[in-house]
Amino acid sequence: MNLRQKNIQKRRRKILDTALQIVVEEGPEGVKIRELAKRAGFSVTTLYNLFGNKDDILVALLENALDEVSPLLEAKRETDPFSAIQAIMVGPVKFLTDNSRILRPILAMLYYKPERRAAPYAMVLLTGIIDSLSGLVEAAQKEGSLLQTLSPHLLAAEIFYSYRIAMEDWYCLEINDEALSARVKTGVLFLLLSVATDKSREHLQNKLGKIQPQALDHLFQRFPGLKK
């Protein structure tokens, strides 16, 4: 990296650090280009040259956060496939909820901008999740814990879609942090049970039984009109 590239990186870092502080103080709505430029000590033109616009700055903040999520997607080969699948789903959820004050409002704002959902950073992360899950599903099939009638990629994709729906409810403020965790865990277990063999069915049912009371509590809190 030459001196010019180092200077650009340094300026980008300063701008992002300042933007992050504004998000903490005022939410993403408080990130305004002129005010951000003033607080960071740069011209408005510099901000546009280095990022583009406000949305690009918010996306850059999100990308930085997702860089910390990527290592959580590495399958733990020393554990059984089911535990590893759950870890891949729950690990990122814990990171997001631990940093919800910053990440939740940014995700909510970008959610209503469809062009941002298919951005390169998002597709790389989503592909990584499905690939990791697919490898673990295949491992479970080979050891006889899951039926081999369904493609590992399809089952992995369905697990991810269940996760994504729960995530959307979370950053749109329809469920809280605890409900998100419960939703993700139950969604994974229900899908695995749908293709479980005799070897693994009881094990998965027991895991689901442990999380079911918490999941039901959150369900009745969200839909109080449901008959218990």
C-alpha positions in Angstrom: 0.0 0.0 0.0 1.5 3.3 -1.1 1.3 6.6 0.8 -1.7 7.9 -1.1 -3.6 4.7 -0.4 -2.7 4.9 3.3 -4.0 8.5 3.5 -7.2 7.5 1.8 -7.7 4.6 4.2 -6.9 6.9 7.2 -9.5 9.5 6.0 -12.1 6.8 5.5 -11.5 5.4 8.9 -11.9 8.9 10.5 -15.1 9.5 8.6 -16.6 6.1 9.6 -15.6 6.5 13.2 -17.3 9.9 13.3 -20.4 8.5 11.5 -20.5 5.6 14.1 -20.5 8.1 16.9 -23.4 10.0 15.4 -25.4 6.7 14.9 -24.8 6.0 18.6 -26.0 9.4 19.6 -28.8 10.1 17.2 -29.4 6.9 15.1 -28.7 6.6 11.4 -31.2 9.5 10.6 -28.7 11.8 12.3 -26.0 11.1 9.8 -26.1 14.1 7.5 -23.3 14.7 5.1 -22.6 18.4 6.0 -22.6 17.8 9.7 -20.5 14.6 9.3 -18.0 16.4 7.2 -17.7 19.2 9.8 -17.3 16.8 12.7 -14.8 14.7 10.9 -12.8 17.7 9.7 -13.1 17.2 6.0 -14.9 18.9 3.1 -18.3 17.7 1.8 -16.5 17.0 -1.5 -14.1 14.7 0.3 -16.9 12.6 1.7 -18.6 12.3 -1.6 -15.3 11.3 -3.3 -14.5 8.7 -0.7 -18.0 7.2 -0.2 -20.7 8.6 -2.5 -23.6 9.4 -0.3 -25.1 8.8 3.2 -26.4 5.3 2.3 -22.9 4.3 1.2 -21.5 5.4 4.5 -24.1 3.4 6.4 -23.3 0.4 4.2 -19.6 0.8 5.0 -20.4 0.8 8.7 -22.4 -2.4 8.2 -19.7 -4.0 6.2 -17.2 -3.4 9.0 -19.5 -5.1 11.4 -20.1 -8.0 9.1 -16.4 -8.6 8.8 -16.6 -9.6 12.5 -19.5 -12.0 11.8 -17.6 -13.9 9.0 -15.4 -15.9 11.4 -18.5 -17.0 13.3 -19.6 -18.9 10.2 -16.6 -21.2 10.3 -18.0 -24.7 11.1 -16.5 -26.2 14.2 -15.5 -29.6 12.9 -14.8 -30.9 16.4 -18.5 -30.8 17.2 -21.4 -32.8 15.8 -23.0 -31.4 12.6 -26.2 -30.4 14.5 -24.3 -28.4 17.1 -22.3 -26.7 14.4 -25.4 -25.8 12.4 -26.9 -24.2 15.5 -23.7 -22.4 16.3 -23.5 -20.9 12.8 -27.0 -19.5 13.2 -26.9 -18.4 16.8 -23.3 -16.9 16.8 -24.2 -14.1 14.4 -27.5 -13.5 16.2 -25.6 -12.9 19.5 -23.2 -10.5 17.8 -26.0 -8.5 16.2 -28.0 -8.3 19.5 -24.9 -7.4 21.5 -24.5 -4.5 19.0 -28.1 -3.8 18.4 -28.0 -0.2 19.4 -25.8 0.5 16.3 -26.7 -2.3 13.8 -30.5 -2.6 14.3 -31.4 0.9 13.1 -29.0 0.7 10.2 -30.4 -2.6 9.0 -33.9 -1.3 9.4 -33.2 1.8 7.3 -31.5 -0.2 4.5 -34.2 -2.9 4.6 -36.6 -0.5 2.9 -34.1 0.1 0.1 -34.3 -3.1 -2.1 -31.3 -2.2 -4.1 -29.2 -2.5 -0.9 -30.4 -6.0 -0.1 -28.5 -7.5 -3.1 -25.4 -5.4 -2.6 -22.1 -7.4 -3.0 -21.2 -7.3 0.7 -24.6 -8.9 1.5 -24.4 -11.6 -1.2 -20.9 -12.7 -0.1 -22.1 -13.1 3.5 -25.3 -14.9 2.5 -23.5 -17.2 0.2 -21.0 -18.0 2.9 -23.8 -18.9 5.3 -25.5 -21.2 2.9 -22.3 -22.9 1.9 -21.3 -23.5 5.5 -24.7 -24.9 6.3 -24.7 -27.1 3.2 -21.4 -28.7 4.2 -22.8 -29.5 7.6 -26.0 -30.9 6.3 -24.1 -33.2 3.9 -21.9 -34.3 6.8 -25.1 -35.2 8.8 -26.5 -37.1 5.8 -23.3 -39.1 5.4 -23.3 -40.2 9.1 -27.0 -41.2 8.7 -28.5 -38.5 10.9 -30.5 -36.8 8.0 -32.3 -38.3 5.1 -30.5 -38.0 1.8 -33.7 -37.4 -0.2 -33.2 -33.6 -0.2 -30.3 -31.6 -1.6 -28.0 -30.2 1.1 -28.0 -26.8 -0.6 -31.8 -26.7 -0.6 -32.1 -27.7 3.1 -29.4 -25.1 3.9 -31.2 -22.5 2.0 -34.5 -23.2 3.8 -32.7 -23.0 7.2 -31.3 -19.6 6.1 -34.7 -18.3 4.9 -36.2 -19.2 8.3 -33.4 -17.3 9.9 -33.8 -14.3 7.5 -37.5 -13.9 8.3 -36.7 -13.8 12.0 -34.0 -11.3 11.4 -36.3 -9.0 9.4 -38.9 -9.1 12.3 -36.1 -8.2 14.7 -34.7 -5.2 12.9 -38.2 -3.9 12.1 -38.8 -3.9 15.9 -41.5 -6.6 15.8 -39.6 -8.9 18.1 -36.9 -8.4 20.8 -33.5 -9.9 21.2 -34.6 -12.9 23.2 -37.4 -13.7 20.8 -35.0 -13.5 17.9 -32.7 -16.1 19.5 -35.6 -18.4 20.2 -37.1 -18.0 16.7 -33.8 -18.9 15.1 -33.2 -22.0 17.3 -36.7 -23.3 16.8 -36.7 -22.7 13.1 -33.4 -24.6 12.6 -34.7 -27.5 14.7 -38.1 -27.8 13.0 -36.4 -28.0 9.6 -33.8 -30.6 10.7 -36.6 -32.6 12.2 -38.5 -32.7 8.9 -35.7 -34.8 7.4 -34.3 -36.5 10.5 -33.7 -40.2 10.6 -34.4 -42.6 13.5 -30.8 -42.1 14.6 -31.3 -38.3 15.3 -35.0 -37.7 15.7 -35.2 -38.2 19.5 -32.0 -36.0 20.0 -33.5 -33.2 18.0 -36.9 -33.5 19.6 -35.3 -33.2 23.1 -33.4 -30.0 22.0 -36.6 -28.6 20.6 -38.5 -29.5 23.8 -36.0 -27.4 25.8 -36.4 -24.3 23.8 -40.2 -24.7 23.1 -41.4 -23.0 26.4 -39.4 -19.8 25.6 -40.5 -19.8 22.0 -44.1 -20.1 23.0 -43.8 -17.3 25.6 -42.6 -15.0 22.9 -45.3 -16.2 20.4 -48.1 -15.4 22.9 -46.5 -12.0 23.7 -46.5 -11.1 20.1 -50.0 -12.5 19.3 -51.9 -12.0 22.6 -55.2 -13.0 21.0 -54.0 -16.6 20.4 -55.8 -19.3 22.5 -53.5 -21.1 24.8 
